[in-house]
Amino acid sequence: MYLKHFALAELPFSLTPDTGFFFAGASYQQALNMLRVAALGGEGFIKVVGEVGNGKTLLCRQFLDELEQANAAAPKFVSAYLPNPYLDPRSLLLALAGELGLELASDAPQHLLVNRLNEALLSFAARDMQVVVCLDEAQALPLETLEVLRLLTNLETGKRKLLQVVLFGQPELDAHLNQHSVRQLRQRITFQCELGGLQASELANYLDFRLRAAGSNAERVFERSAVSALYRVTRGTPRLVNIVAHKALMLAYGTGQKTVSAKQVRLAANDTPQTLSDWFGWMQPAAWWG
């Protein structure tokens, strides 16, 4: 591969949501700040919506890492992560119980699961610990499962909820929550934001940041024209940026170059579904003058 050629310790544009590669662009920093404030405030439901590939899972992992770091001095948060919430109510309760360290029989009735979870939440509250549950791909949650989550968040002290739920989902989540049957839950969403992609002005810094995180000491790997072309074909969607950037590095390695050109970005994009055509880059001067 190209690691040795570019003096890298690891792949800089892997699709794995590694928080060591979390880039705090404007949209991501805003969302992360909101999550921090909501967690400290003990709010019930928080919602983060973003298009496919915009980095919701990585943001979620970064938030969970920060909760863990906050426990370094003294335990403050108990976190749970459910990456696949396409579960019926009972299965979700079992998954949540497992995340919170409760040992329950897989055939335990639903009312017992709810009682044990309520007992656990009260026990954590007695130790002044806040329970935060993050659900990824929340647009897949069945409506009846959403209602069970809402009922769990009914438990509260005079100052805060005993359970916080953070929903990370695609725009379909909004349509899901607009249904009449979950109007009570919708009213409990106290914080929400829409996660956008990278701005054009952020892309060069994003590429440099990930390359440095992977071990690069090069002053510049992607030429300015390559960065511009990369934004045109991906519109700043992080997943597409990573896929095209990885392929462009392979093309540069194949020709022995130490920098990535706009042409290599365009060739990489042509091999990547969902990217846009870079008509600007392919135009010849004669096309302007006839």
Residue frames as qw, qx, qy, qz and C-alpha x, y, z in Angstrom:
[[0.000, 0.890, 0.455, 0.000, 0.00, 0.00, 0.00],
 [0.329, 0.755, -0.018, 0.567, 1.07, 3.65, 0.13],
 [0.594, -0.792, -0.116, 0.078, 1.91, 3.94, 3.85],
 [0.709, -0.319, 0.165, 0.607, 5.69, 3.81, 3.45],
 [0.425, 0.479, 0.343, 0.687, 5.60, 6.02, 0.33],
 [0.120, -0.786, -0.148, -0.588, 3.90, 8.86, 2.24],
 [0.263, 0.234, -0.656, 0.668, 5.61, 8.08, 5.59],
 [0.611, -0.390, -0.040, -0.687, 2.35, 7.16, 7.32],
 [0.164, -0.240, 0.884, -0.368, 1.87, 4.93, 10.36],
 [0.345, 0.357, 0.843, -0.206, -1.71, 4.02, 9.46],
 [0.180, 0.491, 0.637, 0.567, -4.36, 4.69, 6.85],
 [0.034, -0.111, -0.230, 0.966, -5.47, 8.33, 7.13],
 [0.466, 0.052, -0.168, -0.867, -8.86, 7.98, 5.47],
 [0.116, -0.134, -0.983, 0.042, -10.28, 4.79, 6.89],
 [0.433, -0.429, -0.385, -0.693, -14.07, 4.65, 7.19],
 [0.571, -0.373, -0.673, 0.287, -13.84, 3.22, 10.71],
 [0.213, -0.878, -0.126, -0.411, -15.18, 5.84, 13.20],
 [0.708, -0.129, -0.353, 0.598, -11.90, 6.29, 15.09],
 [0.210, -0.949, -0.225, 0.063, -12.09, 9.26, 17.49],
 [0.573, -0.440, 0.227, 0.653, -8.37, 9.82, 17.04],
 [0.283, 0.180, 0.520, 0.785, -9.35, 11.22, 13.64],
 [0.010, 0.807, 0.580, -0.106, -12.25, 13.38, 14.86],
 [0.296, 0.191, 0.144, 0.925, -12.03, 16.77, 13.15],
 [0.033, -0.634, -0.563, 0.529, -13.91, 19.56, 14.92],
 [0.129, 0.316, 0.443, 0.829, -15.27, 21.40, 11.90],
 [0.234, -0.169, 0.126, -0.949, -17.88, 24.09, 12.43],
 [0.716, -0.216, -0.346, -0.566, -20.94, 21.82, 12.21],
 [0.757, -0.112, -0.619, 0.174, -19.35, 19.12, 14.37],
 [0.262, 0.083, -0.503, 0.819, -18.13, 21.52, 17.03],
 [0.425, -0.223, 0.006, -0.877, -21.58, 23.07, 17.27],
 [0.810, -0.198, -0.444, -0.329, -23.21, 19.65, 17.65],
 [0.650, -0.024, -0.621, 0.438, -20.64, 18.53, 20.21],
 [0.010, 0.182, -0.362, 0.914, -21.11, 21.70, 22.26],
 [0.629, -0.252, -0.164, -0.717, -24.86, 21.10, 22.25],
 [0.822, -0.142, -0.551, -0.027, -24.38, 17.53, 23.48],
 [0.422, 0.089, -0.568, 0.701, -22.09, 18.71, 26.27],
 [0.253, -0.208, 0.203, -0.923, -24.58, 21.31, 27.47],
 [0.754, -0.198, -0.321, -0.538, -27.48, 18.86, 27.26],
 [0.734, -0.056, -0.640, 0.219, -25.58, 16.19, 29.21],
 [0.235, 0.079, -0.516, 0.820, -24.68, 18.60, 32.00],
 [0.387, -0.158, 0.060, -0.906, -28.25, 19.88, 32.12],
 [0.258, 0.077, 0.919, -0.288, -29.77, 16.44, 32.51],
 [0.543, 0.264, -0.130, -0.786, -32.23, 16.91, 29.67],
 [0.793, 0.082, 0.540, -0.270, -34.45, 14.02, 28.53],
 [0.780, 0.390, 0.434, 0.228, -34.26, 13.66, 24.74],
 [0.056, -0.713, 0.354, 0.603, -31.65, 15.11, 22.38],
 [0.796, 0.470, 0.379, 0.030, -31.69, 14.69, 18.61],
 [0.144, -0.605, 0.503, 0.600, -28.90, 14.89, 16.03],
 [0.765, 0.511, 0.382, -0.083, -29.92, 14.52, 12.39],
 [0.050, -0.669, 0.517, 0.531, -27.56, 14.30, 9.43],
 [0.777, 0.463, -0.249, -0.346, -27.43, 12.94, 5.91],
 [0.984, -0.023, 0.087, 0.154, -25.79, 9.61, 5.12],
 [0.767, 0.285, -0.055, 0.573, -22.01, 9.85, 5.42],
 [0.017, 0.855, -0.057, 0.515, -21.92, 13.11, 7.38],
 [0.354, 0.354, -0.652, 0.569, -20.19, 11.62, 10.42],
 [0.633, -0.541, -0.035, -0.552, -22.97, 10.97, 12.93],
 [0.934, -0.230, -0.255, 0.097, -21.41, 7.77, 14.26],
 [0.595, 0.231, -0.309, 0.705, -18.00, 9.38, 14.73],
 [0.188, -0.545, 0.135, -0.806, -19.63, 12.32, 16.55],
 [0.824, -0.440, -0.150, -0.325, -21.48, 9.86, 18.76],
 [0.878, -0.058, -0.296, 0.372, -18.24, 8.02, 19.59],
 [0.314, 0.415, -0.253, 0.816, -16.48, 11.31, 20.33],
 [0.474, -0.561, 0.031, -0.678, -19.28, 12.30, 22.71],
 [0.921, -0.331, -0.193, -0.072, -19.13, 8.94, 24.48],
 [0.715, 0.172, -0.316, 0.599, -15.33, 9.27, 24.81],
 [0.015, 0.514, -0.208, 0.832, -15.77, 12.68, 26.42],
 [0.729, -0.516, -0.070, -0.444, -18.28, 11.27, 28.89],
 [0.925, -0.133, -0.256, 0.246, -15.73, 8.61, 29.80],
 [0.478, 0.347, -0.267, 0.762, -13.00, 11.22, 30.21],
 [0.324, -0.614, 0.062, -0.717, -15.29, 13.22, 32.49],
 [0.878, -0.425, -0.155, -0.157, -15.32, 10.20, 34.81],
 [0.661, 0.355, -0.463, 0.471, -11.54, 10.30, 35.29],
 [0.022, -0.427, 0.474, -0.770, -11.66, 12.46, 38.42],
 [0.354, 0.068, 0.743, -0.563, -14.92, 11.09, 39.81],
 [0.131, 0.313, 0.891, 0.301, -17.73, 8.98, 38.29],
 [0.251, 0.307, 0.145, -0.907, -20.35, 11.30, 36.81],
 [0.650, 0.323, -0.243, -0.644, -21.83, 9.52, 33.81],
 [0.573, -0.002, 0.819, 0.030, -22.96, 6.02, 32.92],
 [0.397, 0.481, -0.359, -0.694, -23.11, 5.67, 29.15],
 [0.665, 0.167, 0.728, -0.010, -24.75, 3.12, 26.90],
 [0.209, 0.468, -0.491, -0.704, -24.40, 2.77, 23.14],
 [0.673, 0.297, 0.664, -0.134, -26.92, 0.97, 20.94],
 [0.064, -0.373, 0.551, 0.744, -25.68, 0.90, 17.31],
 [0.210, -0.135, -0.811, -0.529, -28.61, -1.09, 15.94],
 [0.296, 0.078, 0.535, -0.787, -31.91, 0.11, 17.42],
 [0.598, 0.027, -0.477, -0.643, -34.13, -1.79, 14.98],
 [0.177, -0.010, -0.931, 0.318, -35.48, -3.73, 17.94],
 [0.459, -0.603, -0.540, -0.366, -38.86, -4.49, 19.40],
 [0.354, -0.789, 0.161, -0.476, -39.49, -2.95, 22.85],
 [0.888, -0.442, 0.124, -0.017, -38.48, -6.01, 24.83],
 [0.851, 0.221, -0.004, 0.477, -35.26, -6.56, 22.84],
 [0.211, 0.730, -0.141, 0.635, -34.29, -2.93, 23.32],
 [0.587, -0.718, 0.165, -0.336, -34.89, -3.16, 27.07],
 [0.956, -0.193, 0.089, 0.204, -32.69, -6.26, 27.21],
 [0.655, 0.468, -0.046, 0.592, -29.95, -4.52, 25.20],
 [0.095, -0.796, 0.152, -0.578, -30.10, -1.48, 27.46],
 [0.798, -0.573, 0.126, -0.137, -29.99, -3.64, 30.58],
 [0.919, 0.055, 0.024, 0.389, -26.90, -5.38, 29.24],
 [0.395, 0.648, -0.091, 0.645, -25.20, -2.03, 28.53],
 [0.335, -0.742, 0.204, -0.544, -25.90, -0.95, 32.11],
 [0.157, 0.384, -0.850, 0.324, -24.43, -4.15, 33.54],
 [0.686, -0.125, 0.394, -0.598, -27.67, -5.80, 34.60],
 [0.056, 0.144, -0.973, -0.170, -27.85, -9.58, 34.41],
 [0.644, 0.180, 0.309, -0.676, -31.31, -10.65, 33.28],
 [0.549, 0.122, 0.818, 0.124, -32.67, -13.81, 31.72],
 [0.006, 0.074, -0.564, -0.823, -33.28, -13.49, 28.00],
 [0.247, -0.437, -0.779, -0.376, -36.86, -14.66, 28.54],
 [0.108, -0.334, -0.547, 0.760, -37.59, -12.16, 31.33],
 [0.153, 0.757, 0.625, 0.114, -41.02, -10.54, 30.90],
 [0.271, 0.601, 0.113, 0.744, -41.12, -6.92, 29.81],
 [0.422, -0.836, -0.109, -0.333, -42.59, -5.59, 33.06],
 [0.820, -0.472, 0.012, 0.325, -39.67, -7.15, 34.97],
 [0.621, 0.264, 0.124, 0.728, -37.17, -5.55, 32.59],
 [0.025, -0.767, -0.133, -0.627, -38.76, -2.13, 33.12],
 [0.650, -0.750, -0.074, -0.094, -38.75, -2.56, 36.92],
 [0.827, -0.255, 0.060, 0.497, -35.10, -3.63, 37.01],
 [0.442, 0.453, 0.142, 0.761, -34.08, -0.75, 34.75],
 [0.263, -0.832, -0.126, -0.471, -35.97, 1.72, 36.95],
 [0.781, -0.605, -0.022, 0.156, -34.22, 0.30, 40.03],
 [0.741, 0.041, 0.105, 0.662, -30.85, 0.67, 38.30],
 [0.190, 0.667, 0.156, 0.703, -31.59, 4.28, 37.31],
 [0.497, -0.823, -0.074, -0.263, -32.57, 5.13, 40.89],
 [0.849, -0.377, 0.031, 0.369, -29.39, 3.46, 42.15],
 [0.570, 0.305, 0.119, 0.754, -27.23, 5.51, 39.78],
 [0.091, -0.790, -0.153, -0.587, -29.08, 8.69, 40.76],
 [0.698, -0.710, -0.094, 0.019, -28.44, 7.96, 44.44],
 [0.741, -0.263, 0.151, 0.599, -24.72, 8.00, 43.59],
 [0.097, 0.837, -0.038, -0.537, -25.20, 11.25, 41.67],
 [0.306, -0.189, 0.737, 0.572, -24.49, 9.57, 38.32],
 [0.541, 0.504, 0.012, -0.673, -26.28, 10.50, 35.10],
 [0.614, 0.102, 0.758, 0.197, -27.25, 7.75, 32.63],
 [0.337, 0.624, -0.254, -0.658, -26.87, 8.68, 28.96],
 [0.695, 0.182, 0.687, 0.113, -28.04, 6.35, 26.19],
 [0.184, 0.559, -0.406, -0.699, -26.94, 7.00, 22.60],
 [0.722, 0.320, 0.611, -0.053, -28.88, 5.33, 19.80],
 [0.053, -0.391, 0.565, 0.725, -27.30, 5.33, 16.36],
 [0.155, -0.114, -0.795, -0.575, -29.40, 4.93, 13.19],
 [0.204, 0.239, 0.672, -0.670, -32.40, 6.03, 15.25],
 [0.501, 0.228, -0.251, -0.796, -34.57, 6.44, 12.15],
 [0.485, 0.047, -0.843, -0.227, -34.93, 2.64, 12.27],
 [0.113, 0.012, 0.780, -0.616, -36.57, 2.62, 15.72],
 [0.198, -0.474, -0.795, -0.321, -40.07, 1.13, 15.62],
 [0.266, -0.582, -0.061, -0.766, -42.72, 3.49, 16.99],
 [0.795, -0.524, -0.252, -0.174, -43.63, 1.15, 19.85],
 [0.767, -0.091, -0.264, 0.577, -39.96, 1.04, 20.89],
 [0.152, 0.436, -0.067, 0.885, -39.81, 4.84, 20.91],
 [0.548, -0.611, -0.168, -0.546, -42.80, 4.86, 23.25],
 [0.863, -0.358, -0.287, 0.209, -41.07, 2.48, 25.67],
 [0.537, 0.164, -0.186, 0.806, -38.05, 4.80, 25.70],
 [0.168, -0.566, -0.058, -0.805, -40.31, 7.73, 26.47],
 [0.749, -0.564, -0.242, -0.252, -41.85, 5.89, 29.40],
 [0.801, -0.144, -0.283, 0.507, -38.39, 5.09, 30.79],
 [0.308, 0.298, -0.114, 0.896, -37.52, 8.80, 30.76],
 [0.426, -0.716, -0.313, -0.456, -40.55, 9.55, 32.95],
 [0.749, -0.497, -0.287, 0.332, -38.45, 8.72, 35.99],
 [0.303, 0.653, -0.118, 0.684, -36.93, 11.89, 37.40],
 [0.405, -0.368, -0.501, 0.670, -35.81, 13.73, 40.49],
 [0.022, 0.876, 0.349, -0.331, -36.87, 17.25, 41.34],
 [0.108, -0.765, 0.295, 0.562, -33.97, 18.58, 39.28],
 [0.234, 0.499, -0.673, -0.494, -33.31, 16.28, 36.34],
 [0.910, 0.144, -0.208, -0.327, -34.27, 13.19, 34.36],
 [0.693, -0.459, 0.555, 0.032, -32.67, 9.93, 35.46],
 [0.685, 0.128, 0.609, 0.379, -32.23, 8.81, 31.86],
 [0.219, 0.706, -0.210, -0.640, -31.07, 10.87, 28.91],
 [0.745, 0.299, 0.568, 0.182, -31.60, 9.59, 25.37],
 [0.045, 0.640, -0.367, -0.674, -29.59, 10.90, 22.42],
 [0.767, 0.441, 0.464, -0.035, -31.02, 10.01, 19.01],
 [0.097, -0.526, 0.542, 0.648, -28.59, 10.05, 16.07],
 [0.611, 0.380, 0.694, -0.004, -30.34, 9.52, 12.77],
 [0.252, 0.170, 0.554, 0.775, -30.81, 10.31, 9.11],
 [0.242, -0.027, -0.043, -0.969, -33.38, 12.94, 8.01],
 [0.523, -0.268, -0.707, -0.392, -36.01, 10.18, 7.94],
 [0.317, -0.255, -0.728, 0.551, -35.94, 10.38, 11.75],
 [0.155, 0.117, 0.153, -0.969, -37.75, 13.73, 11.58],
 [0.555, -0.071, -0.481, -0.675, -40.57, 12.21, 9.55],
 [0.523, -0.173, -0.823, 0.137, -40.68, 9.31, 12.01],
 [0.206, -0.254, -0.583, 0.744, -41.05, 11.68, 14.97],
 [0.257, 0.025, -0.104, -0.960, -43.71, 13.76, 13.23],
 [0.412, -0.281, -0.806, -0.319, -46.20, 10.93, 13.49],
 [0.485, -0.575, -0.058, -0.656, -49.14, 11.62, 15.76],
 [0.880, -0.341, -0.329, -0.030, -48.58, 8.54, 17.92],
 [0.717, -0.147, -0.264, 0.628, -45.22, 9.84, 19.21],
 [0.048, 0.813, 0.107, 0.570, -46.22, 13.49, 19.71],
 [0.626, -0.779, -0.005, -0.021, -45.50, 13.24, 23.47],
 [0.802, -0.199, 0.165, 0.538, -41.93, 12.18, 22.80],
 [0.445, 0.573, 0.219, 0.652, -41.51, 14.90, 20.17],
 [0.223, -0.902, -0.081, -0.361, -42.41, 17.54, 22.75],
 [0.749, -0.632, 0.104, 0.170, -39.67, 16.22, 25.06],
 [0.748, 0.264, 0.080, 0.604, -36.84, 16.86, 22.61],
 [0.269, -0.898, -0.128, 0.323, -35.17, 19.81, 24.32],
 [0.133, -0.701, 0.471, 0.518, -32.03, 20.04, 22.17],
 [0.807, 0.374, 0.440, 0.122, -31.63, 19.25, 18.49],
 [0.001, -0.730, 0.385, 0.564, -29.31, 20.06, 15.63],
 [0.861, 0.498, 0.093, -0.049, -28.64, 19.16, 12.02],
 [0.591, -0.486, 0.464, 0.446, -25.17, 17.86, 11.25],
 [0.580, 0.779, -0.109, -0.214, -23.88, 19.25, 7.97],
 [0.907, 0.188, -0.003, 0.376, -20.82, 18.19, 6.02],
 [0.547, -0.358, 0.064, 0.754, -17.48, 19.92, 5.73],
 [0.256, 0.913, 0.088, -0.306, -17.39, 23.45, 4.41],
 [0.739, 0.606, -0.052, 0.288, -15.19, 24.19, 1.40],
 [0.049, 0.843, -0.377, 0.379, -12.95, 26.37, 3.58],
 [0.674, -0.530, 0.464, -0.222, -12.43, 23.45, 6.02],
 [0.974, 0.219, -0.028, -0.055, -11.50, 20.71, 3.59],
 [0.532, 0.613, -0.473, 0.343, -7.75, 21.43, 3.33],
 [0.256, -0.549, 0.594, -0.529, -7.45, 21.51, 7.13],
 [0.901, -0.105, 0.235, -0.349, -9.47, 18.30, 7.36],
 [0.890, 0.380, -0.229, 0.103, -7.13, 16.49, 4.98],
 [0.288, 0.622, -0.546, 0.482, -4.02, 17.81, 6.73],
 [0.543, -0.470, 0.453, -0.529, -5.42, 16.91, 10.16],
 [0.969, -0.017, 0.146, -0.197, -6.12, 13.31, 9.22],
 [0.757, 0.499, -0.332, 0.260, -2.77, 12.90, 7.48],
 [0.024, 0.622, -0.566, 0.541, -0.94, 14.24, 10.55],
 [0.743, -0.328, 0.370, -0.451, -3.01, 11.97, 12.82],
 [0.984, 0.175, 0.013, -0.025, -1.83, 9.07, 10.66],
 [0.774, -0.388, 0.206, 0.456, 1.81, 10.09, 11.09],
 [0.583, 0.609, 0.202, 0.499, 2.54, 12.40, 8.15],
 [0.389, -0.627, -0.051, 0.673, 5.04, 15.24, 8.54],
 [0.397, 0.322, 0.477, 0.715, 4.68, 16.49, 4.97],
 [0.035, 0.252, 0.123, -0.959, 3.90, 20.16, 4.53],
 [0.620, 0.354, 0.052, -0.698, 1.29, 19.40, 1.87],
 [0.417, 0.000, 0.891, 0.178, 0.12, 16.14, 0.30],
 [0.375, 0.662, 0.642, 0.095, -2.99, 17.33, -1.57],
 [0.267, 0.108, 0.229, 0.930, -2.29, 20.14, -4.04],
 [0.227, 0.303, 0.288, -0.880, -4.60, 23.16, -3.84],
 [0.497, 0.176, -0.460, -0.714, -6.25, 22.23, -7.11],
 [0.386, -0.073, -0.919, -0.026, -6.78, 18.70, -5.76],
 [0.006, 0.282, 0.686, -0.671, -8.53, 20.04, -2.65],
 [0.384, 0.297, -0.022, -0.874, -10.84, 22.17, -4.79],
 [0.509, 0.113, -0.709, -0.475, -11.63, 19.22, -7.06],
 [0.243, -0.121, -0.923, 0.271, -12.24, 17.00, -4.04],
 [0.206, 0.317, 0.497, -0.781, -14.83, 19.40, -2.67],
 [0.466, 0.266, -0.305, -0.787, -16.56, 19.70, -6.04],
 [0.521, 0.055, -0.796, -0.302, -17.00, 15.95, -6.40],
 [0.368, -0.233, -0.846, 0.309, -17.99, 15.25, -2.76],
 [0.266, -0.709, -0.206, -0.620, -19.63, 18.51, -1.63],
 [0.112, -0.545, 0.551, -0.622, -17.86, 17.99, 1.69],
 [0.903, -0.276, -0.074, -0.321, -19.55, 14.72, 2.69],
 [0.327, -0.691, 0.641, -0.063, -16.89, 13.19, 4.97],
 [0.816, -0.023, 0.577, 0.006, -17.45, 9.57, 3.95],
 [0.729, 0.652, 0.163, 0.129, -17.10, 10.42, 0.26],
 [0.072, 0.913, -0.392, 0.089, -14.09, 12.64, 0.98],
 [0.558, -0.510, 0.654, -0.019, -12.39, 9.74, 2.74],
 [0.844, 0.238, 0.475, 0.064, -13.14, 7.25, -0.03],
 [0.581, 0.798, 0.021, 0.161, -11.94, 9.52, -2.84],
 [0.114, -0.879, 0.454, -0.090, -8.90, 10.76, -0.89],
 [0.725, -0.318, 0.610, 0.042, -7.83, 7.17, -0.18],
 [0.803, 0.424, 0.383, 0.171, -8.09, 6.22, -3.86],
 [0.337, 0.924, -0.122, 0.134, -6.30, 9.39, -4.94],
 [0.380, -0.736, 0.559, 0.004, -3.39, 8.56, -2.62],
 [0.809, -0.007, 0.573, 0.130, -3.21, 5.11, -4.21],
 [0.649, 0.717, 0.188, 0.171, -3.07, 6.68, -7.68],
 [0.037, 0.936, -0.338, 0.090, -0.31, 9.08, -6.61],
 [0.620, -0.484, 0.615, 0.048, 1.63, 6.18, -5.12],
 [0.837, 0.300, 0.444, 0.111, 1.20, 4.21, -8.34],
 [0.545, 0.788, 0.022, 0.284, 2.91, 6.98, -10.31],
 [0.704, -0.036, -0.252, 0.664, 5.59, 7.61, -7.69],
 [0.021, 0.663, 0.034, 0.748, 4.33, 11.11, -6.84],
 [0.309, -0.147, -0.658, 0.671, 4.57, 12.57, -3.34],
 [0.261, 0.250, 0.268, -0.893, 1.58, 14.87, -3.85],
 [0.357, 0.468, 0.809, 0.007, -1.97, 14.28, -5.08],
 [0.014, -0.053, 0.350, 0.935, -3.13, 16.19, -8.16],
 [0.543, 0.261, 0.203, -0.772, -6.61, 17.30, -9.22],
 [0.600, 0.279, -0.605, -0.443, -6.50, 14.79, -12.08],
 [0.282, 0.063, -0.937, 0.197, -5.96, 11.94, -9.63],
 [0.290, 0.184, 0.591, -0.730, -8.89, 13.17, -7.53],
 [0.616, 0.318, -0.143, -0.707, -11.12, 13.18, -10.61],
 [0.520, 0.223, -0.801, -0.196, -10.00, 9.69, -11.60],
 [0.065, -0.027, -0.885, 0.460, -10.69, 8.45, -8.07],
 [0.428, 0.246, 0.347, -0.797, -14.13, 10.08, -8.10],
 [0.591, 0.269, -0.482, -0.589, -15.00, 8.42, -11.41],
 [0.478, 0.059, -0.876, 0.033, -14.54, 5.09, -9.63],
 [0.034, -0.139, -0.731, 0.667, -16.72, 6.11, -6.66],
 [0.133, -0.599, -0.712, -0.341, -20.54, 5.92, -6.72],
 [0.259, -0.840, -0.453, 0.150, -22.50, 8.95, -5.45],
 [0.350, -0.438, 0.090, 0.823, -19.77, 11.47, -6.24],
 [0.405, 0.830, 0.204, -0.325, -20.51, 14.36, -8.59],
 [0.736, 0.418, 0.211, 0.489, -18.89, 14.96, -11.97],
 [0.331, -0.661, 0.041, 0.672, -16.19, 17.60, -11.86],
 [0.564, 0.714, 0.346, 0.227, -17.12, 19.31, -15.13],
 [0.049, -0.981, 0.165, 0.093, -15.02, 22.34, -14.17],
 [0.516, -0.574, 0.575, 0.271, -11.87, 20.26, -13.98],
 [0.669, 0.172, 0.650, 0.317, -12.38, 18.52, -17.31],
 [0.394, 0.890, 0.197, -0.119, -13.07, 21.70, -19.35],
 [0.669, 0.068, 0.228, 0.704, -10.40, 22.61, -21.84],
 [0.092, -0.488, -0.017, 0.868, -9.55, 26.30, -22.55],
 [0.028, -0.049, -0.650, -0.758, -10.90, 25.88, -26.08],
 [0.117, -0.557, -0.821, -0.042, -14.36, 25.19, -24.67],
 [0.118, -0.698, -0.338, 0.620, -14.47, 28.75, -23.38],
 [0.010, -0.567, 0.261, 0.781, -13.29, 30.48, -26.52],
 [0.755, 0.531, 0.222, -0.313, -14.81, 28.32, -29.26]]
